Amino acid sequence: MMLLKEKGQNMREKLRENCAIFGITCNDVGYSVTNLLYRGLIALQHRGQESTGISILKTGGKIFTYKKDGLVSKVLEEKIISQYWGNVGIGHNRYATTGAVGFTSSLYMQPFHFKNNEIEFSMAFNGTIANFDEIKKRMDELGRIFITDTDTEVLAHLIGSIALGTENWPEILKLTSNLLDGSYSLILMTSKGEILAMRDPLGYKPLCIGELKSEQRNLYFVASESCAIDAVGGHFLRDVKPGEIVHLSLQKDIHSELLIKANRTAICQFEYVYFARPDSIIDGVSVAEARLRLGMSLARNDPILDNLEIRENAIVVPVPDSGRSVAVGYAKEAKLPYLEGLMKNRYVHRTFIMPGDKKRKIAVKEKLNPIKSVVNGKDVILLDDSIVRGTTTQQIVSLLREKGGAKRVHLRVSCPPIISPCYMGIDFPTKNELIAGRFQNLFGENYVEEIKKKIGPDTLLYQTIDDLTQAIGKSKYELCLACLTGEYQLKSVQKLAELEQSIVKSRT
């Protein structure tokens, strides 16, 4: 994004997010869903650690919103959630990426509570709107005034403007979707106590629905991942289909309306590789089982397993936590011992989604420590989910060798090389920040060997794209592989990527 800004393009340091959204509605107006919102957001904490918030409504009453910087357990303390009663509510965990660092004002947090003299609603959003500038310009021409520079506020103004012409909420969201070019899932709570959920036509961002029925009451849930529905004791029903609106109504239960059926889907492959919790099911695929198959695939294609000297001295070690399922699969297929060789401090957050390279470097040292009695003198086959910037992986390799005493470190990566930035909401902001993208430009076909030299393992093996898709169980026409191929499904994004690539090449 910054490269484009230097060239005078009409870009902004906007808030781009890959966050968690969660919503609940209950037909018992005397029942408060606030504690369930808390539990659901706790289950989705891995998707965002910077801020959290809820909007709550008692049927026939007013919408109340509370949001603050910090983890769910710190923001939604008992003394806070005890004050918010209501049988309908939505929540959000925020993960702010490039350009958002330092935006600590509650105006940049979600849910986004929109209210004017015409309409009131609260919205939680996960994704990125690629044609942000175009829509904002339209809203500016209509005299709308913005107080932040976020996708979410622009989207809220767009929805509010469309709502002036109709009170039919599914129709409002359908018209909204027709104007959007982007990757998103969102939930919206109306002042009448309805919850509507929408997923973009290509299905980039995950979204699912569930229920919990008893003799006393019926509850319906919508969540970024199924693990949140499990956490509140609900029954997972299904994923929201790409291009679908789901209407959760106390009068009509769950009503669905398909918006746009695209020729293909573009589900983010990184959800399966890293981002989602292993106990989640995304678009019919168990995340844990997909990661297990990714590890088995790496073992089947690993030439070092033919080396008897290495094999007799080898142990399989995961980078905790997201490398565990992959390492189990690798060890199972290779018939090698799986051992925990890195001790994790569970009170340090996920380093990938921390904003700022300096913070990530410090966090690695605080987060991981090698177990010397396990790795000393061993050929450590280290399983990691991905290499993004390379700095974190380089530190881990160094820790195993210098502090742990590993004889050799063999790095195995369940994701293929990430060569292109993500414009759909994950923090791969520029090609120059991606070690694979930068080295591919510098060294051409030999870039993987140069990555190995830079990071420091004795050997390095990446997953192939074909093996990735096979392990996930989705075809190339069902997944978004843009960060691996540089081929984007959104036209406006493809143009942006081509321009940035030309700038990067001119500088290298």
N, C-alpha and C positions, 0 to 999 in steps of 0.2 A: 504493500500500500504506500509506503513512504517513497519508493522509487517513482511511482506514478505522480506523487505529489510534487516531487522535485522537477518533473517534466512539465508542470503547469496544468495537469489534468484537474478536473473538477471532483477531487476526492476529499474525504474528510477522515479525521481520526474517530471513526464511529465505533460504537460499542458492538462488538461481534461476540456472540455467545453460543456455547453449546451447553445447555443447562438442563435442569430437571423441572418437570411440571407435574402437578398432581392435583386432582379434583375429586370431590365427594358430594353426593346429594342423597338426602334421606327423606322418606315420606312421613316421618314422625317429626312434627314441628317442635315437639318438646325435647328432642334429642339433639345434643351438641356434637358436631363432628370434629371439633378443634383438636382433640387428643389424637384422633385418627390421622388428621392432617400432619401432625407432628411425627407420628410413627412412619407414615409414608415418606415424608421428606428425609427423615433419618436414613431410611433404606436407600434413598437416592443421593445421599451426601457425596458419593464418589463423582457425581456429575457436575458438582460445583461447590466450592468451599469459601467463596468470598462474602456472600451475603445470602440471607434467606428472608422469606416474607409470606404472609397469608392475607387473603381477603375472606371475610366471613359475613354471612347474611342469614338472618332469620326470616323465613317466608313472611312477606308482608311488611318487612322492616327496611332497614338501611344497610348499605354495604360499609363495613369497617375494615380498614387495611392497616397492617402493622408489618414493617420491614426494617432490617438493620444489618450492618456489617457483622460477619462472624458465622460460625457453624450453627447448625440447627439447634443443638443442645444449649448453646449460649444465648441465642436470640430468643428462642421460644421456651423460656424458662416457665416453670409452673405458675409463678406469680403473674406472668404475662398471659399465658393461654387460659388461665382461670377467668380472665376478664372478658374473653371473647366467646360468646355463645352464638350458636346458629346451626341450622340443619343443612346448610349448603355452604361449601367453601372451596377455595382453590389455593395452591401454594406453589412456591418457586424457589429453587436453589440456583444461585448465579455463579457462572464461571465466565469472567470477563477476560478477553484476549487482547491482542495487540491494539494499542490506541486507547484502551480503557483503564490502563493502570493509573491510579490516582483519582479516578472518579468514585469518590466515597459518598457522595451525596445520595440521599434516599431517592432523589429524582431519577437516578440511574439504576435503581433496584426494581425488582418486580415482586408481586404482581403490579401491573400498571393500572391504577385506578383512574378511569376517565369519567369526568362529570362536567356537564355544562347545563345551560337552561333547557336543553332539548332532550338529553339522554344521559344515562348513567350505566356503566358496566365496569368490570374489572377483568384484566386479561393477563395470562402468563404465556410467554412465548419462548420457543427454543428454535434458533436458526438464524439465517441471514437472508435479507431481501436484496437480491443483486441489482434490481432496478430502483433502489432506494432514492437516488437523486432525481430520477424522472417523476416518481410519485410525490416526493417532497416539493418539487417545482409546481406540480398541479395543485397541491394543497396551499402553497404560497399564493398562487394566483387566485385562490378562493378566499384569501384573507386569513388563513389559519396562522396562528402564532405558536412557535415552538420554544420550549424552555430547555430542551436537551438536544443532543445530536445522535439519537438512537433510532434503530429500526422500529423499536417497539412503539415509541411515541408517534412516529409517522404512520405506522399501521393503525394505531388507535384512532388517529384523526381521519384516516381513510374510511375506517369502519363507521365512525360517527357521521361522516358526511353521507355515506350510502344509506345509513339508517334514517336520514331525513325523508327518503322517498318511500320507505316501506317499514312496517313493524314486524315483518316475517324474518326471524333471525336466521334460519337456514338459507333463505334467499339472500340476506345481507352478506353472509359469509361466502355464498356461491359467487356473487358479484365481486366480492373482494378478491377471491382466488383468481378470477379471470384477469385481474389487473396485476397480479404478482408474478414476478419471475424470481424464484428463489428456492431455498431449502428451509422447510419449517414444519413444526407441529405447534399447535396452540390450543389453549382452552380459554373459554370466555364465560364469565358468570354475569347474567343479566340481573337487573334490579328486581325482576319478578321471581328470581330463584331458579332460573334454568341454567344448565351448563351445556355449552356446545364445544365440541372438540373437532379440530380439523387438521388433516395431514396433507402436505403438498402432493401434487399429482404424480411425482416421481418417487415419493416415499423416502426421501433422504433421511429424515429424522424418525426414530421409532415412537410409537404411540399405541397403547392398548387399553382395553376396557375389562372391567370385572364387576362382580356383584357379591353381596352378602345378604341373604334372605333368612328371616326368622319369623316366628309367629307375631313378634312385637313390631317389626319394622323391616323395610327393604332399603338397602343401601347400594348405590352404584358408584363405581370408581373409574377414573381415567388417569393414566400414568405414562410417564416416559418408558418405564420398564415394568415387567411383570413382577419383579422382586418386591416392588412397593405394594402391590395388591396382596402378595403373600404375607407381607409384614403386618397388614391390618386384618388378617384372617379371612380375606376375600377369596372368591373363586374366579380364576382367570377365565375369561370368556373367549377373547380373540384379539388379534391386532386390528387397529383401525386401518382400513385399506388405503393405499395411496389415492389421493383425490377424493376422499370420503369425508362427509360431515356426520358426526354422531351427536344426536340431540338427547341429552339426559333430562327427562321431564318427570316431575312428581305425578303428573296426570297420565302420561303415556309411556312411562318407563323409558326404554331405550328405543329411539327411532333413528334410522339410518337413511342417508341420502347420498348416493354416489355423484360426485361432481364431474370429474373429468377422468376418463380412462385413457391413459397414455399407451403408446405402442410398446413401451418398456418401463421398467422401474430403475431406480438408482439408489438402492439402499446402501448406506455408508458401510463399507467393508471394515472400517476401523472400529465400529461398534463390536464386531465379533473378535477382532484381534486384541483390542485393549479396553475400549471405553466402558462397555457394559459390564455389569456384575455377572460372574459366572453362573449364578443361579437364575438368571433371566432367560426368557424365551423371546426371541425377536423374529418376527415374521416366520413363525413355525420352526425355528432352528434353536436348539439348546446351545447357548453360548459356551458352556463348559465342554460339551461334546465336540463342538467345532474346534475349540482350542486343543483338545486331546488329539483330534485328527491332524491338526496342523503340526503337532510334535511328531506324530508317527510318520508323517510325510517327510519331514526333515531327516529323520533317522534312515528312512529307506533310500534317501539320495545322498547320504553322507560318506564320502570316500575314506575318511579317517577310520571308520569302523572296520576297514579291511586291513588296517595296520595292527598287527598282533601286539607289538610293544605298547602302543597307545591303548589298545582295547583292554589289556590286562591291568592297566594302571588307571583306567578312566572312571570317573564318577559324573553323574548328571546333576547339575545344580541349577535351580531356578533363580531368576531375579524376582524376589517377592514384590507384590502378590500376583500380578497378572501373568508372570511367567510360569506359575506352578502347573496349571493344567497342561500347558505345552510340554513342560519338562517331564511330567508323568507319562504323556503319550510317547515322547522320545525314548525314555528309559524302558518303557514297556516293549516298544518295537525293537530297540537295540539290545534288549536283555542285559542292561547295565544297572548298577545300583543308583537309586534316586536318593540324594541326600540334601538336607538343608545346610548349605555352606555359607549362607549369608544371614546374619541376624538382623531383623528389621525392628526399628523403633516405631511402634504403632502410633505414636503421638506426633509424628511428623507427617504432613499431608502428602498427597501424590505429587511427585516432582514435575511430571509432564505438564499438569495443568496449573502450575505456579506461574504467575506472570513475572518475566524477567529472568535472564540467564544467570545473573549473580545470585539470585535467591535459590535457583535450582542447584547451582554448584554447592552452595553452603548446605542445602538440605540433604544432598547425597551423603555428605560426611556425617551429618547428624542422624540420618535415617538408617544407613547400612554399615555393618561391620562384619568382616569375615570370621568364620569359626575355624581357627587355625588347626585344631585337632582333626577337623574333617578334610580340609583342603591341602594341608601341608604335604608337599612331595607328590601330589596327584596331578593327573591330566584332567583338568576341570573342563567339562563340556557345559558351557554356560548358556542357558536358554533365556532369551529375552523376547518381548513381544515386538519391538520395533526399534529402529535407530532414527531419531528425528534430527536433532541438532548435532548429536555425537558427543557432546561434553559429558553428559551423565554416564554414558556407556564407557567412555574412556576412563573415567574415575573408578568405575566398578572393576574394570579389568586391572587397573593399577592396584586397587585394594587387594584383590585376590592374589596377585603376584607378590607385591611388596610387604603387605601386612599378613597375608594368609600363608605365604610360602608355597603357592601352587607351582608345580614344575612347569606346566604349560597351561594356557587358557585357550580353549577352542570356542569361539563365539558363534552361536546358532540363533538366527532371527526368524521368527514366525511370519513376519510381514516382509514382502518384497521391498526393494529400495524405494524410499519415498523421495521422488525426484521433483515434484511440482507442488506449489502451494495450494492450500484448500481455501476456496472462497465461499464455502458452504457452511462455515461456522466452527471449524476446528482450527486450533492455533498452529497452522503451518503458514505463516504470513507471507514470506517471500522465498523465492527459489534460492537466493543467496544465503539464507539462514539454514537451509536444509543441506546437510553434509553430502548426501547423495546427489542432489540437484547441482550443487556448486562443483563437486568433483567431476560429475559427468561433463559439465561444460569445460572444465580445465583439462581433463585427462582422456576424454572420449571412452572407448571401449574398456580401457584398463582402470576405470574409476573405482571398481570394487576393491581391487588390489591396493589402490592408493588409500581407500578408506581404512583398510586393514592396517596399513603402515601408520596412519594417523591415530587410530584408536588404540592400537597396540596388542591385539590378540595374536597368538601364533597362527591360527587359521580362522577364517571367516566364511560362513555359508548363509546366504539368504534363501528364503522361500521363493519359489517361482510363482508367477501370477496364475498359471494353470493349476498348480497344486493348491494355491490359496482358494480359488473358486471351488475346486473339487472338495476340499476339506469343509468349507462353509456349507456346501450343498446348494449353491446358487450359481447360475450361469453369469457370464460377463455382461449379459443384457439385463440382468436383474440387480447388479451391484454398481455402486459408484466406485470406479477405480481411478478417478482423475488424478489423485496424488501419486499414483504409480505409473500412469501413462501420459499425463498431460492433456488428455482428451476430456473435455467438459461437455456435459449434456445441456447446460444452459447457454444460450447464444450470447447473452451479454457477458457472461463469465468467460467464455472462450475468447472473446475479443480482448478482454482485460488481461487474460493470461498471455496471449500472443504479444501484446504490447509490452508487458513486463519482461517476457523472455527476450525480446529484442533489445531491451535496455540492459539486461544482465549480460547478454553476449557482447554488447558494445563495450562493456566495462571489463570483461575478462579477455 
